Amino acid sequence: MINIKLYWEDKFLRGIESRGHSGYAERGGDIVCAAVSSLVQALLLGLDEIAKVKGLEYEINSKIPLIKIFWPSEQAESVDLLTRSVALSLKAIADGDGRDYVNVIDIGGKKL
């Protein structure tokens, strides 16, 4: 199961953590893991390379697998469109065919 935590501060998303393997298929052929990983990695690239977020913190560990991304609260509003789009996409996977393989939890603040 992939466990995704969405960290909220007031009404804005401030961080995301994706941990684990879905178990849908073997590593390398798991379309659920590929979908989640693609979205979270796209978020990291968008925050870093496009939005140029200062103070971006992240951790990637392919052995777990784990991707954690946190951005400063003062920049949360300016990147809200990007972060909320990824969060909604992850929830759509968890609510659709991936519901047995992906769990999304909102922590603090506002929820989608």
C-alpha positions as CSV (number, residue, x, y, z in Angstrom):
1,M,0.0,0.0,0.0
2,I,1.2,3.5,-0.8
3,N,0.5,5.8,2.0
4,I,0.3,9.5,1.0
5,K,0.1,12.3,3.6
6,L,-1.0,15.7,2.6
7,Y,0.2,18.3,5.1
8,W,-2.0,21.4,5.4
9,E,-1.4,24.7,7.1
10,D,-4.6,26.7,7.4
11,K,-6.1,26.5,3.9
12,F,-2.9,25.8,1.9
13,L,-1.0,22.6,1.2
14,R,2.5,22.8,2.7
15,G,3.9,19.3,2.1
16,I,3.4,15.8,0.8
17,E,4.8,12.5,1.7
18,S,4.5,9.3,-0.4
19,R,5.7,6.1,1.2
20,G,5.6,2.5,0.2
21,H,4.8,0.2,-2.7
22,S,1.3,-0.4,-3.9
23,G,1.6,-4.1,-4.4
24,Y,-0.5,-3.9,-7.6
25,A,2.3,-5.6,-9.5
26,E,6.0,-6.4,-9.2
27,R,8.4,-3.5,-9.1
28,G,9.1,-2.2,-12.6
29,G,5.7,-3.2,-13.8
30,D,3.4,-1.5,-11.3
31,I,1.2,1.1,-13.0
32,V,-0.2,2.3,-9.7
33,C,3.3,3.1,-8.3
34,A,4.2,4.6,-11.7
35,A,1.2,6.9,-11.6
36,V,1.8,8.1,-8.0
37,S,5.6,8.5,-8.5
38,S,5.1,10.5,-11.7
39,L,2.7,12.9,-10.0
40,V,4.9,13.4,-7.0
41,Q,8.1,13.8,-9.0
42,A,6.3,16.2,-11.4
43,L,5.3,18.2,-8.3
44,L,9.0,18.4,-7.1
45,L,10.2,19.4,-10.5
46,G,7.5,22.0,-10.9
47,L,8.2,23.5,-7.5
48,D,11.9,23.5,-8.0
49,E,12.4,24.2,-11.7
50,I,9.3,26.2,-12.7
51,A,8.1,28.0,-9.6
52,K,11.7,28.3,-8.3
53,V,10.5,27.9,-4.7
54,K,13.1,29.1,-2.2
55,G,13.6,26.9,0.9
56,L,12.2,23.8,-0.8
57,E,13.0,20.7,1.3
58,Y,12.8,17.1,0.0
59,E,13.9,13.6,0.6
60,I,13.9,10.7,-1.9
61,N,14.7,7.1,-0.9
62,S,14.1,4.5,-3.6
63,K,14.7,1.6,-1.2
64,I,11.6,2.4,0.9
65,P,10.3,3.9,-1.6
66,L,9.8,7.4,-0.2
67,I,9.3,10.9,-1.6
68,K,8.8,13.8,0.9
69,I,8.5,17.4,-0.2
70,F,7.9,20.5,2.0
71,W,7.8,24.1,0.9
72,P,7.7,27.3,3.0
73,S,4.4,28.5,4.2
74,E,5.0,32.0,2.8
75,Q,5.1,30.5,-0.7
76,A,2.2,28.0,-0.3
77,E,-0.4,30.4,-1.7
78,S,1.6,31.2,-4.8
79,V,2.1,27.5,-5.7
80,D,-1.5,26.4,-4.6
81,L,-2.7,25.7,-8.2
82,L,0.2,23.3,-8.8
83,T,0.1,21.6,-5.3
84,R,-3.7,21.2,-5.2
85,S,-3.8,19.8,-8.7
86,V,-1.3,17.0,-7.8
87,A,-3.2,16.4,-4.5
88,L,-6.5,16.1,-6.3
89,S,-4.9,13.7,-8.9
90,L,-3.5,11.5,-6.1
91,K,-6.9,11.4,-4.4
92,A,-8.5,10.4,-7.7
93,I,-6.2,7.5,-8.0
94,A,-7.0,6.4,-4.4
95,D,-10.7,6.8,-4.9
96,G,-10.7,5.0,-8.3
97,D,-9.2,1.7,-9.3
98,G,-6.2,2.3,-7.0
99,R,-8.3,2.3,-3.8
100,D,-6.9,-1.0,-2.7
101,Y,-3.4,0.2,-3.3
102,V,-3.2,3.9,-2.3
103,N,-4.3,5.6,0.9
104,V,-4.4,9.4,1.1
105,I,-4.6,11.1,4.5
106,D,-5.1,14.9,5.1
107,I,-3.1,16.2,8.1
108,G,-4.1,19.5,9.7
109,G,-5.9,22.5,8.2
110,K,-8.2,22.4,5.2
111,K,-8.9,19.3,3.2
112,L,-9.7,18.8,-0.4
